[in-house]
Amino acid sequence: MSLVFLIGLIGVLIAIFFKEPIIGLISNDHKFVRKFERVTWFHNHWSAGIFLFVLNAAIFFAAGLILFALTYFLIPFVHFVIMFFAVISCIFLWILFNKAWQGTKKNRVKMGLIGSSFYMVLTFVFVYFLLTMKPSYPGEDTFMGAIGLVFAIIITFLAFITCFTYTGFPVKKEIR
């Protein structure tokens, strides 16, 4: 499990460091980019940030619900595929927001902070759970639960950094 976690961690760091080439994979003429550019509420950093917050929450909870449903089936390794597609869909969403945003750089940072704050809230929730963890019966070993919460803290904090990096900072203008 730790090897999979390490591979995922390296993948996210690569996604952060190679942000500009990854963002360049999606055209400025993409259908959703054009739709976001046309709606007036998207140009307000508060409404766009709250919309990003809600979409991040929807993807997170949909992936969690699917993973929970998979616990009732004996299909090995499908949860890795679900997690991979959740990460890819989040990065795709963040690229769309990066390309469609047309406000000032200051408001872009605000929009990115508002939208990515979902993951920071989750990080604080997991830290709280870790700090208040108590055994449910005398003699219960809570080590594995603590390890799971530490992984969750690291993952949600990396998601916050990645979302903020992708949505809060523009890429350099392409030379055509």
MOFEN-V345850 format. One record per backbone hydrogen bond with DSSP energy under -1.0 kcal/mol. CO is the residue of the C=O (numbers start at 1). NH is the residue of the N-H. E is the energy in kcal/mol with one decimal. If there is no record, write none. Layout:
co | nh | e
CO | NH | E
CO | NH | E
This chain:
co | nh | e
1 | 5 | -2.2
2 | 6 | -2.5
3 | 7 | -2.4
4 | 8 | -2.4
5 | 9 | -2.5
6 | 10 | -2.5
7 | 11 | -2.4
8 | 12 | -2.4
9 | 13 | -2.2
10 | 14 | -2.3
11 | 15 | -2.1
12 | 16 | -1.9
13 | 17 | -2.6
14 | 18 | -2.5
16 | 19 | -1.1
18 | 22 | -1.7
19 | 23 | -2.9
20 | 24 | -2.0
22 | 25 | -1.2
23 | 26 | -1.4
27 | 30 | -1.3
30 | 34 | -2.3
31 | 35 | -1.9
32 | 36 | -2.6
33 | 37 | -2.2
34 | 38 | -1.5
35 | 39 | -1.3
40 | 43 | -1.4
41 | 44 | -1.3
44 | 48 | -2.5
45 | 49 | -2.0
46 | 50 | -2.6
47 | 51 | -2.2
48 | 52 | -2.3
49 | 53 | -2.4
50 | 54 | -2.6
51 | 55 | -2.4
52 | 56 | -2.7
53 | 57 | -2.3
54 | 58 | -2.6
55 | 59 | -2.5
56 | 60 | -2.4
57 | 61 | -2.9
58 | 62 | -2.3
59 | 63 | -2.4
60 | 64 | -2.3
61 | 65 | -2.4
62 | 66 | -2.4
63 | 67 | -2.6
64 | 68 | -2.4
65 | 69 | -2.4
66 | 70 | -2.0
68 | 71 | -1.0
69 | 72 | -1.4
70 | 73 | -1.4
78 | 82 | -2.2
79 | 83 | -2.4
80 | 84 | -2.3
81 | 85 | -2.5
82 | 86 | -2.0
83 | 87 | -2.2
84 | 88 | -2.5
85 | 89 | -2.5
86 | 90 | -2.0
87 | 91 | -2.5
88 | 92 | -2.4
89 | 93 | -2.3
90 | 94 | -2.6
91 | 95 | -2.1
92 | 96 | -2.1
93 | 97 | -2.1
94 | 98 | -2.2
95 | 99 | -2.6
96 | 100 | -2.2
97 | 101 | -1.7
104 | 108 | -1.9
105 | 109 | -2.1
106 | 110 | -1.9
107 | 111 | -2.7
108 | 112 | -2.6
109 | 113 | -2.4
110 | 114 | -2.6
111 | 115 | -2.6
112 | 116 | -2.4
116 | 119 | -1.2
116 | 120 | -1.0
117 | 121 | -2.8
118 | 122 | -2.1
119 | 123 | -2.1
120 | 124 | -2.3
121 | 125 | -2.3
122 | 126 | -2.6
123 | 127 | -2.3
124 | 128 | -2.4
125 | 129 | -2.5
126 | 130 | -2.3
127 | 131 | -2.6
128 | 132 | -2.0
137 | 140 | -2.0
142 | 146 | -2.3
143 | 147 | -2.5
144 | 148 | -2.4
145 | 149 | -2.1
146 | 150 | -2.4
147 | 151 | -2.4
148 | 152 | -2.3
149 | 153 | -2.5
150 | 154 | -2.4
151 | 155 | -2.7
152 | 156 | -2.6
153 | 157 | -2.2
154 | 158 | -2.3
155 | 159 | -2.2
156 | 160 | -2.1
157 | 161 | -2.3
158 | 162 | -2.7
159 | 163 | -2.8
160 | 164 | -2.6
161 | 165 | -2.4
162 | 166 | -2.6
163 | 167 | -2.6
164 | 168 | -2.4
